[in-house]
């Protein structure tokens, strides 16, 4: 039998990773927060997520509950989340959130294009027509003229909204 130094850990001790209670609580709260985000999703969107059946049932139950029952159900969801790998779920949620971000960027581009058509007039309309020949020049010019007149008279921006709708319906971005 060999004698070991007291500072040298045994084989069993070397494999144990110590995690503080605070770290465990942070992980549990993060999983519960992920569960809360899943509860906020519509059933159609939730159907696309890679979830175990028991977790899916718990989430749909939480969507029906309110107040204290919902809080307890969210805790149960957090507990169920600890038994599975949350990475695929988090990846699907990130992908979903990114789609919303892309939609927002698309709408912002449309707003800039609309503003450009109103301010620059025919020059901007010509550029739009080069990229999107399906657009009717006359309709866009009339709407731009009306929008400029509404801005000048400090009226409600009805024509500006019409330009936005027209460009969006023609997939200009």
N, C-alpha and C positions, 0 to 999 in steps of 0.2 A: 504494500500500500504506500502510495506516495503522499507526502504531505503538501498541501497547497497553502499558498500565501493567503492571508485573510482578505487582501485587497483584490485578489484574482477571483472573478465570478465563476461559479460552476456552470456546466453546460446548460442546465435548466434555467438558471438565472439569466444567462446571456440572451436567451430567446424571448424573454418577457419584456414587453415594451410598456413602460409605465405611462398611463394617461391620467391626467388629473381629473378630478370630479368636475371642475369648471369646464374643461375641454369637452368632456362627455356631454354636459348640459348644452354647450354651444352647438354641438353636432345635432343633438336631439331637437333643439329649437330651430335649427336650419332645416331639418327634415320636416318639422311641423309647418314651417313657413312655406316650404315647397308644396305640402299637402293643401295648405290654405289657397295657394295659387291655383291648384288643380280644382278646388271646390268652386272657384269663381268662373271656371270655364263652362261653356254651354255643353249639353250632352252630345251634340254633333261633333264638336271639336274634341271633346274628351274621348270619343270612340276611336280616334286616330292614335291615341297614346298607348304605348306598350305597358299595360298595367295587368297585374294579377286580378283574377275575378273578385277575390275577397276585398281587395283595395278599391276596385271599381264600385262595388256595392256600397262600401263605407263612404265613398265620395258622393255617390248619388243620394245616400241617406242624409249626409251633412247638408246637401243642397236643399233638402226639404225642411230641416230643423231650423229653429231660431233660438237665440239667446243662450241659456245655460246648456241646453241639449246640444246645440251646435258646438259650443266650446268643448264639451266632453267628447263629442264625435271627432273634433279636430285633434284632440289628444290621442284618440284611438288611431286615427290616420297616421299621426306621427309615429306611434308605436309600430304599426304595420310597415311603415316606410323603413324602419330600422332592420327589418328582416329581408329586404330586397336591395338590389343595387339601384341607387337613385340616379346614376349617371345617364342611362338612356332616357329616363323621364325628363331630367334637366335639359338634356340635349334637344329633345322634342319641344320643350317649352321655350328654349332659346330660339329655336327655328321659328316657332309661332310668333314670338315677340319681334323677331327680325322682319317677318313679313309685314307686320304693322308698321315698322320703321320704314320699310321700303315704300309702303303706300303713302306714308306721310311725306316722304321726299318727293314722290311723284306729284302729289297735290301741290307742294310748294313750287315745283318747277312749272306746273300749270298756272299758278298764280303769278309767277314772274313773267311768263309768256303773255298772259292776259294784260298785265300792267305795261309790258313793252308794246303790245299792239295798241293800247289806248294812248300812250305817250308818244310813240314814234310814228304811228299811223301807217301810211302806205309802205314805208321802208320795212317795217316789221312784218306787215302782212305779206309782202313779197317773199321774205325769208321763210315764213310759215308755209306759203304755197309751194316753195321749192322742196321743202321736206315732206309736205303732205298735200299732194295734188288733188285729193278728193274734196278739199275744202272749197266752198264757194266764196270767191273774192267779194262779190257784192254784199252778201249777208254779213261777212266779217267787217267790211268797211262801214256799213250802216250801223251795226252795233257799236263799233268804235266811235263813230261820230256821235251817237246818242250818249255814250258813256262820257265823252268829253263835255258834252252839253250839260249833262247831269252834274258833273263835277263843278263846272263853271257856275251853275245855278244853285249849288249846294243842296241838290235833291237826293233822294234815296237812290242808291247805286243799283238800279234794276238792270240796266243794260250791261253793266260790268259783270253782274252775276250771269246774265245770258251768254256773254262771251265765254265765261268760264265753263258753263254747261256745254256750249257748242264745241269748244276745244276738247273737253273731256270726252264727249260722245264720239268725237272723230279720232280719239286715241292719239293726240298730238304729242304725248310725252312717252 
